[in-house]
Amino acid sequence: MFESVSWGEVLVLIVAALFILGPERLPEAMSWVGRTVRKVREFATGAREQLRQEIGPEYEQFRKPIEDLRELRNFNPRRVVTQHLFDGDDDPLGFNEPVNNGRNGSSGTRRKESEPLSPGEKPPVDPDAT
């Protein structure tokens, strides 16, 4: 519920509470908030356990789609499309593979990245890119 609240925001809330309630009433208010949050957690845990006992094994079938919906909060379409299209390739567009178009006297095959040019050999050039 409060997953997106940062420590800075909590500090601002505490300072605001200090100004609104004053230093004499702030400890009492904080203990009340702590007790209330604890009770709400106990109610939620008790309701979850009671539901699990009443429904039985079908509880997991109901819980799975809800967990899938929670995962959609972290959905990043750019990452998903990249993974789907390139399927884990290191260089899917081939930018690191030099193209030898046959103009420098060698054959028209692709050169491995780790293979150096022989002495006097010109690096490959893509005439469409220049």
C-alpha positions in Angstrom: 0.0 0.0 0.0 2.8 2.4 1.0 5.4 0.9 -1.3 5.8 4.2 -3.3 6.4 6.4 -0.2 10.1 7.4 0.1 11.9 8.2 3.3 12.0 11.9 2.3 8.2 12.0 2.1 7.9 10.3 5.5 10.2 12.9 7.0 8.1 15.7 5.5 5.0 14.1 7.1 6.7 13.8 10.5 7.8 17.5 10.4 4.3 18.6 9.3 2.8 16.5 12.1 5.2 18.1 14.5 4.0 21.6 13.5 0.3 20.7 13.4 0.1 18.6 16.6 2.9 20.1 18.6 5.6 18.3 20.5 3.4 17.4 23.4 0.7 15.6 21.4 2.9 14.0 18.7 4.1 10.9 20.7 0.5 10.0 21.6 -0.6 10.5 17.9 2.3 8.3 16.6 1.5 5.5 19.1 -2.2 5.7 18.0 -1.1 5.4 14.3 1.1 2.5 15.1 -1.7 0.6 17.0 -4.1 1.3 14.1 -1.7 0.0 11.4 -1.0 -3.1 13.5 -4.8 -3.8 13.9 -5.4 -3.4 10.2 -2.5 -5.8 9.4 -3.9 -8.3 11.8 -7.4 -8.0 10.3 -6.0 -8.4 6.8 -4.0 -11.5 7.8 -6.9 -13.0 9.6 -9.2 -12.4 6.6 -6.7 -14.0 4.3 -6.3 -17.0 6.5 -10.0 -17.4 6.9 -10.6 -17.2 3.1 -7.8 -19.7 2.5 -9.4 -22.2 5.0 -12.9 -21.7 3.6 -12.0 -22.0 -0.1 -9.4 -24.6 0.3 -7.2 -25.6 -2.7 -9.1 -23.3 -5.1 -7.6 -20.3 -3.2 -4.4 -20.6 -5.2 -6.4 -20.6 -8.5 -8.0 -17.3 -7.4 -4.8 -15.8 -6.1 -2.7 -16.5 -9.3 -4.5 -14.0 -11.6 -4.3 -11.3 -8.9 -0.6 -11.8 -8.6 -0.3 -11.6 -12.4 -2.1 -8.2 -12.3 0.3 -7.0 -9.6 3.2 -7.8 -11.9 1.7 -5.5 -14.5 2.6 -2.6 -12.3 6.2 -3.1 -13.3 5.4 -3.5 -16.9 7.9 -1.9 -19.3 6.8 -2.2 -22.9 10.2 -1.2 -24.3 11.9 -4.0 -22.4 9.3 -6.6 -23.4 9.4 -5.7 -27.1 13.2 -5.7 -27.1 13.3 -9.1 -25.4 10.6 -10.5 -27.8 12.2 -9.2 -31.0 15.8 -9.8 -30.3 15.4 -12.9 -28.2 18.6 -12.4 -26.2 21.0 -11.7 -29.1 24.1 -9.7 -28.1 24.0 -7.5 -31.2 20.7 -8.1 -33.0 21.2 -5.4 -35.6 24.8 -6.5 -36.5 26.5 -3.2 -35.8 29.7 -4.9 -34.6 30.0 -7.1 -37.7 32.0 -5.4 -40.4 30.6 -5.9 -43.9 33.1 -6.7 -46.7 31.4 -5.7 -50.0 34.1 -7.1 -52.2 35.5 -3.7 -53.3 38.9 -4.1 -51.7 39.9 -7.2 -53.6 38.8 -9.8 -51.0 35.8 -12.1 -51.2 32.4 -10.8 -50.3 32.1 -12.8 -47.1 31.6 -11.4 -43.6 34.7 -11.1 -41.4 34.7 -12.3 -37.8 35.0 -9.5 -35.4 38.1 -10.9 -33.8 39.9 -11.4 -37.1 42.3 -8.4 -37.8 42.8 -6.8 -41.2 45.8 -8.1 -43.2 48.5 -5.5 -43.9 47.5 -3.1 -46.7 43.9 -4.2 -46.6 41.3 -1.4 -46.5 38.6 -1.5 -44.0 35.1 -2.4 -45.3 33.0 0.6 -46.4 29.2 0.6 -46.9 28.6 2.9 -49.9 24.9 3.3 -48.9 25.8 4.6 -45.5 28.2 7.3 -46.7 
